[in-house]
Amino acid sequence: MQTKYYDIYDNKYIPGRWHLRMPLFNEGEGEGELFDTYRFKEGRVLEIERPIRLSMKPAGIALDFSHAMGIPIVHRRVVALFERLGLQKEVQFIPVEVEGQTEPWFILNALQVIRCIDDARCEDVFYWQLEDGEPDRVGQYRNVRGLKVDPEKIGDANIFRPWGWKVVLIVSERVKQAMEAEGITGMKFIEV
């Protein structure tokens, strides 16, 4: 039987939950400096030169898994679970400071991008065309609805982003079941 895979995403509909804001480099008092959040979707180890902080608005119940501008933010419980699962080579955990929190929090940086989208099984797949005015993007995915992946192309990966549609974070059924069994809060899953 083939492994199933899931889009793991932030459940925005939990009553009273926190909502994390844009990650900023910590510059002491006042506003911090923005940084390029897309580098957390490149599938590579990142060298972060300065501390990162997150504020929240509105404040609320802290969740073990949530997003800040599409970047997964996780509690140390998730880090410990991934270590027990032996996934250290598939993810990088980057420490962040979260406003009003003394517990450790981390950016979850997936270290693999896999070319695995099954265009034929997706609901809709749109590609960049010449007439879109982005000649360097022609032939790349512009939008993917009803994402489906080809498990044959994934190998033994447990967490990754799909090539061409890196706005999605995918986990194996093994990771999904472990997170649910551990009682990790904040995430939802859609089978892909």
C-alpha positions as CSV (number, residue, x, y, z in Angstrom):
1,M,0.0,0.0,0.0
2,Q,1.3,3.4,-0.9
3,T,2.0,6.1,1.6
4,K,-0.5,8.9,1.8
5,Y,0.5,12.6,1.9
6,Y,-1.1,15.6,3.3
7,D,-1.0,19.4,3.0
8,I,-0.5,20.5,6.6
9,Y,-1.8,24.0,7.2
10,D,-2.7,26.4,9.9
11,N,-6.3,26.0,11.3
12,K,-7.5,29.6,11.4
13,Y,-10.9,28.7,12.9
14,I,-9.8,27.7,16.4
15,P,-11.8,30.0,18.8
16,G,-9.6,32.4,20.8
17,R,-6.4,31.4,19.0
18,W,-3.4,33.7,18.5
19,H,-2.6,35.2,15.1
20,L,1.1,35.7,14.5
21,R,2.3,38.7,12.5
22,M,5.1,39.0,10.0
23,P,8.5,37.7,11.3
24,L,11.0,40.6,11.8
25,F,14.7,40.7,12.6
26,N,14.8,41.8,16.2
27,E,16.2,45.4,16.4
28,G,15.6,46.0,20.1
29,E,12.9,48.6,20.8
30,G,10.3,49.5,18.3
31,E,9.8,48.0,14.9
32,G,12.2,45.4,13.5
33,E,13.4,45.0,10.0
34,L,11.5,42.9,7.5
35,F,13.3,40.0,5.7
36,D,12.5,37.8,2.7
37,T,10.1,35.1,3.9
38,Y,10.4,33.3,0.6
39,R,13.7,31.9,1.5
40,F,11.9,29.6,4.0
41,K,10.4,27.9,0.9
42,E,13.6,27.1,-1.0
43,G,14.3,23.7,0.6
44,R,17.7,24.5,1.9
45,V,19.5,25.1,5.3
46,L,19.5,28.8,6.0
47,E,22.0,30.8,7.9
48,I,20.1,33.4,10.0
49,E,22.4,36.3,11.0
50,R,20.2,38.0,13.6
51,P,17.4,37.0,16.0
52,I,13.9,36.9,14.6
53,R,10.8,38.0,16.6
54,L,7.1,37.7,16.1
55,S,4.3,39.8,17.5
56,M,0.7,38.8,17.5
57,K,-2.5,40.5,16.8
58,P,-4.9,39.6,18.1
59,A,-3.3,37.9,21.1
60,G,-4.8,34.6,22.1
61,I,-4.3,31.0,22.8
62,A,-0.8,29.8,21.7
63,L,-0.8,26.9,19.3
64,D,1.9,24.2,18.8
65,F,1.6,24.7,15.0
66,S,0.6,28.0,13.3
67,H,1.7,30.2,10.4
68,A,3.2,33.7,10.4
69,M,2.7,35.0,6.8
70,G,2.8,31.4,5.5
71,I,5.8,30.4,7.5
72,P,5.3,27.5,9.9
73,I,5.9,28.4,13.5
74,V,6.1,25.5,15.9
75,H,6.5,24.9,19.7
76,R,9.4,22.8,21.0
77,R,7.0,19.9,21.4
78,V,7.0,19.6,17.6
79,V,10.8,19.8,17.5
80,A,11.0,17.0,20.1
81,L,8.5,14.9,18.1
82,F,10.4,15.3,14.8
83,E,13.6,14.3,16.6
84,R,11.9,11.1,17.9
85,L,10.7,10.4,14.4
86,G,14.3,10.8,13.1
87,L,13.5,13.7,10.8
88,Q,16.5,15.9,11.6
89,K,17.8,15.7,8.1
90,E,14.5,16.8,6.6
91,V,13.9,20.0,8.6
92,Q,15.7,22.9,10.1
93,F,14.3,24.5,13.3
94,I,15.2,28.2,13.5
95,P,14.7,29.8,17.0
96,V,12.3,32.8,17.1
97,E,11.1,35.1,19.9
98,V,7.4,35.3,20.2
99,E,5.9,38.4,21.9
100,G,4.7,37.6,25.5
101,Q,6.0,34.0,25.4
102,T,8.8,32.4,27.5
103,E,8.5,29.0,25.9
104,P,10.8,28.2,22.9
105,W,9.4,28.6,19.4
106,F,10.9,27.8,16.0
107,I,10.4,28.4,12.3
108,L,10.0,25.0,10.7
109,N,12.1,25.1,7.5
110,A,11.5,22.1,5.3
111,L,14.8,21.1,3.6
112,Q,13.4,19.3,0.5
113,V,11.6,20.5,-2.6
114,I,10.4,17.5,-4.7
115,R,9.0,17.5,-8.2
116,C,5.9,15.4,-7.5
117,I,2.7,17.3,-8.5
118,D,0.4,15.0,-10.5
119,D,-1.1,17.5,-12.9
120,A,-3.6,15.0,-14.3
121,R,-5.1,14.3,-10.9
122,C,-5.2,17.9,-9.7
123,E,-8.6,19.8,-9.9
124,D,-7.0,22.6,-12.0
125,V,-3.5,23.5,-12.9
126,F,-2.6,26.8,-14.5
127,Y,0.8,27.7,-16.0
128,W,2.4,31.0,-16.7
129,Q,2.0,32.0,-20.4
130,L,3.9,34.6,-22.4
131,E,0.8,36.9,-22.4
132,D,1.0,37.0,-18.6
133,G,4.0,39.4,-18.9
134,E,6.4,37.2,-16.9
135,P,8.7,35.7,-19.5
136,D,11.1,34.1,-16.9
137,R,8.1,32.2,-15.5
138,V,6.6,30.7,-18.7
139,G,5.8,27.1,-18.2
140,Q,5.9,27.2,-14.4
141,Y,2.8,26.7,-12.2
142,R,0.7,29.9,-11.8
143,N,-1.9,28.2,-9.7
144,V,-2.8,24.7,-8.5
145,R,-6.2,23.8,-7.1
146,G,-7.1,20.5,-5.6
147,L,-3.4,19.5,-5.4
148,K,-2.5,15.9,-5.9
149,V,1.0,14.4,-5.7
150,D,2.5,11.3,-7.3
151,P,3.7,9.1,-4.4
152,E,6.1,7.3,-6.8
153,K,8.1,10.5,-7.1
154,I,8.4,11.2,-3.4
155,G,10.7,8.4,-2.2
156,D,11.0,8.2,1.5
157,A,10.5,11.9,2.3
158,N,8.3,12.7,5.3
159,I,8.1,16.5,5.0
160,F,8.7,18.7,1.9
161,R,7.4,21.4,-0.4
162,P,6.3,20.4,-4.0
163,W,8.4,21.9,-6.7
164,G,6.6,24.6,-8.6
165,W,4.0,25.2,-5.8
166,K,6.1,25.8,-2.8
167,V,3.4,27.7,-0.9
168,V,2.3,24.2,0.3
169,L,4.0,22.1,3.0
170,I,3.4,18.4,2.7
171,V,3.8,15.7,5.3
172,S,3.6,11.9,5.1
173,E,0.9,9.9,6.8
174,R,3.5,8.9,9.4
175,V,4.0,12.5,10.4
176,K,0.3,13.3,10.4
177,Q,-0.5,10.4,12.6
178,A,2.4,11.1,15.0
179,M,1.3,14.8,15.4
180,E,-2.3,13.8,16.0
181,A,-1.3,11.1,18.6
182,E,1.0,13.7,20.3
183,G,-2.0,16.1,20.6
184,I,-0.2,18.9,18.6
185,T,-2.5,21.8,18.3
186,G,-3.2,24.2,15.5
187,M,-2.9,22.2,12.3
188,K,-5.3,20.7,9.8
189,F,-4.6,18.2,7.0
190,I,-5.9,17.7,3.5
191,E,-4.9,14.6,1.7
192,V,-3.0,15.3,-1.5
